[in-house]
């Protein structure tokens, strides 16, 4: 789902030039994500560690399709536009809005798989923790910019999705920090335990 997020978010590569840095970073996000997917699916020895039976999240049914519908509705209402609506219909802005919604839930398949396995490897736990920390730091950045940056443009869809994404990590954060502070093995509770 992250590959879909980056491809739909960075379509402006073909229409608008901001800077060399901006363009290079967008291409790197797309290329590195595609490369990770290729490695996991097709390259040995990594390919043998991927357990397709545990990856049962219906990405298109519960991720892509609902986010596409919500993006279309909010874009048509005017909440989803990066530029506050107006200016006619823009497929690039609609797909940008879709990418914001999809990114907010893209970690769900990983969290579900981790919940099934219960015990979380250090590398995986650190990766997921820092993905959530990155989103939390974005929230702090929005607060800072809204307070200190004159003329800062608020974007309520981005705010909502950023907070939603951070909340999805909350349970994971709790157990991650609990394991780190106690020095114990990091594991997540299962529904069988009643948690």
C-alpha positions as CSV (number, residue, x, y, z in Angstrom):
1,X,0.0,0.0,0.0
2,X,2.9,2.4,0.6
3,X,3.9,2.0,-3.1
4,X,0.4,3.1,-4.1
5,X,0.7,6.0,-1.6
6,X,4.0,7.3,-3.1
7,X,3.0,6.8,-6.7
8,X,-0.4,8.6,-6.3
9,X,1.1,11.3,-4.1
10,X,4.1,12.2,-6.4
11,X,2.3,12.4,-9.8
12,X,3.1,16.1,-9.7
13,X,6.6,15.0,-10.8
14,X,5.3,15.2,-14.3
15,X,3.6,18.5,-14.0
16,X,5.4,20.7,-11.5
17,X,9.1,21.3,-10.7
18,X,9.8,22.4,-7.2
19,X,13.5,21.6,-6.9
20,X,16.1,19.0,-7.8
21,X,16.1,17.8,-4.1
22,X,12.3,17.4,-4.1
23,X,12.2,15.5,-7.4
24,X,15.1,13.2,-6.4
25,X,13.5,12.4,-3.1
26,X,10.1,11.6,-4.7
27,X,11.8,9.3,-7.2
28,X,13.8,7.7,-4.3
29,X,10.7,7.0,-2.3
30,X,9.0,5.3,-5.2
31,X,12.1,3.4,-6.3
32,X,13.1,2.2,-2.9
33,X,9.6,1.1,-2.0
34,X,9.3,-0.8,-5.3
35,X,12.7,-2.4,-4.7
36,X,11.7,-3.5,-1.2
37,X,8.6,-5.2,-2.5
38,X,10.6,-6.9,-5.3
39,X,13.1,-8.1,-2.8
40,X,10.5,-9.5,-0.4
41,X,8.5,-11.2,-3.2
42,X,11.2,-12.5,-5.6
43,X,14.8,-12.4,-4.2
44,X,16.4,-15.2,-2.2
45,X,17.0,-15.6,0.8
46,X,14.5,-12.9,1.8
47,X,11.7,-14.4,-0.3
48,X,11.7,-17.6,1.8
49,X,11.1,-15.6,5.0
50,X,7.8,-14.1,3.6
51,X,4.8,-16.1,4.9
52,X,1.9,-15.3,2.5
53,X,-0.5,-17.2,4.7
54,X,0.0,-14.6,7.5
55,X,-0.5,-11.7,5.2
56,X,-4.2,-12.0,4.8
57,X,-5.2,-8.3,5.0
58,X,-7.4,-7.6,2.0
59,X,-5.5,-4.5,0.8
60,X,-7.9,-3.5,-2.0
61,X,-11.1,-4.3,-0.2
62,X,-10.3,-2.8,3.2
63,X,-7.6,-0.3,2.3
64,X,-7.5,1.0,-1.3
65,X,-11.3,1.0,-2.1
66,X,-12.6,2.7,1.0
67,X,-9.8,5.3,0.9
68,X,-10.7,6.0,-2.8
69,X,-14.3,6.6,-2.0
70,X,-13.6,8.8,1.0
71,X,-11.0,10.8,-1.0
72,X,-13.5,11.3,-3.8
73,X,-16.2,12.5,-1.4
74,X,-13.9,14.9,0.6
75,X,-12.3,16.2,-2.6
76,X,-15.7,16.9,-4.1
77,X,-16.8,18.7,-0.9
78,X,-13.6,20.7,-1.1
79,X,-11.9,19.4,2.1
80,X,-9.4,17.3,0.1
81,X,-7.9,19.9,-2.1
82,X,-4.3,21.0,-1.3
83,X,-5.3,24.5,-2.4
84,X,-8.6,24.9,-0.6
85,X,-10.8,23.9,-3.5
86,X,-11.6,26.0,-6.6
87,X,-9.8,25.9,-9.9
88,X,-11.8,23.0,-11.2
89,X,-11.3,19.2,-11.0
90,X,-7.8,17.9,-10.8
91,X,-7.0,14.2,-11.0
92,X,-3.6,14.9,-9.4
93,X,-5.1,16.6,-6.4
94,X,-7.7,13.9,-6.1
95,X,-5.0,11.2,-6.1
96,X,-3.0,13.3,-3.6
97,X,-6.0,13.3,-1.3
98,X,-6.4,9.5,-1.8
99,X,-2.7,9.0,-0.9
100,X,-3.2,10.9,2.4
101,X,-6.0,8.7,3.5
102,X,-4.3,5.5,2.3
103,X,-1.0,6.4,4.1
104,X,-2.9,6.8,7.4
105,X,-3.9,3.1,7.4
106,X,-1.0,1.5,5.4
107,X,0.6,0.3,8.6
108,X,-2.4,-1.8,9.5
109,X,-1.4,-5.0,7.6
110,X,2.0,-4.9,9.4
111,X,0.4,-4.4,12.8
112,X,-2.0,-7.3,12.2
113,X,0.8,-9.6,11.2
114,X,2.8,-8.6,14.3
115,X,-0.2,-9.2,16.4
116,X,-0.5,-12.8,15.0
117,X,3.2,-13.6,15.6
118,X,3.1,-12.0,19.1
119,X,6.9,-11.9,19.5
120,X,8.4,-9.0,17.6
121,X,12.0,-9.1,16.3
122,X,14.1,-6.1,17.3
123,X,14.6,-4.8,13.8
124,X,10.9,-5.0,13.0
125,X,9.9,-3.5,16.3
126,X,12.3,-0.6,15.8
127,X,11.2,0.0,12.2
128,X,7.5,0.2,13.2
129,X,8.3,2.3,16.2
130,X,10.2,4.9,14.2
131,X,7.5,4.9,11.5
132,X,5.0,5.9,14.2
133,X,7.5,8.4,15.7
134,X,7.9,10.0,12.3
135,X,4.2,10.6,12.1
136,X,4.0,12.0,15.7
137,X,6.9,14.4,14.9
138,X,4.8,15.6,11.9
139,X,2.0,16.5,14.3
140,X,4.5,18.5,16.4
141,X,5.7,20.2,13.2
142,X,2.1,21.2,12.3
143,X,1.5,22.7,15.7
144,X,4.8,24.6,15.6
145,X,4.2,25.9,12.0
146,X,0.7,26.9,12.8
147,X,1.9,28.9,15.7
148,X,5.0,30.5,14.3
149,X,4.6,30.6,10.5
150,X,2.7,33.6,9.2
151,X,0.1,32.6,6.6
152,X,0.4,28.9,7.4
153,X,-2.2,26.9,5.4
154,X,-4.2,24.5,7.5
155,X,-5.2,21.2,5.8
156,X,-7.8,19.4,7.9
157,X,-7.7,16.1,6.0
158,X,-3.9,15.9,6.6
159,X,-4.4,16.6,10.3
160,X,-7.1,14.1,10.7
161,X,-5.2,11.4,8.8
162,X,-2.0,12.1,10.7
163,X,-3.7,11.9,14.1
164,X,-5.5,8.7,13.0
165,X,-2.2,7.1,11.9
166,X,-0.5,8.0,15.2
167,X,-3.4,6.6,17.1
168,X,-3.1,3.3,15.2
169,X,0.4,3.0,16.6
170,X,-0.6,3.8,20.2
171,X,-1.0,0.2,21.4
172,X,2.2,-0.8,19.7
173,X,4.1,2.1,21.3
174,X,2.9,1.1,24.7
175,X,4.2,-2.5,24.5
176,X,7.3,-1.4,22.6
177,X,8.3,1.1,25.3
178,X,7.3,-1.3,28.1
179,X,9.6,-3.9,26.7
180,X,12.5,-1.4,26.1
181,X,12.3,0.0,29.6
182,X,12.1,-3.4,31.4
183,X,14.7,-5.0,29.1
184,X,12.3,-7.8,28.4
185,X,11.5,-9.5,25.0
186,X,9.1,-7.4,23.0
187,X,5.8,-9.2,22.5
188,X,2.2,-8.1,21.7
189,X,-0.8,-9.5,23.5
190,X,-3.3,-11.7,21.6
191,X,-7.0,-11.7,21.8
192,X,-6.8,-15.1,23.4
193,X,-5.2,-13.5,26.4
194,X,-8.2,-11.2,26.9
195,X,-6.2,-8.0,26.1
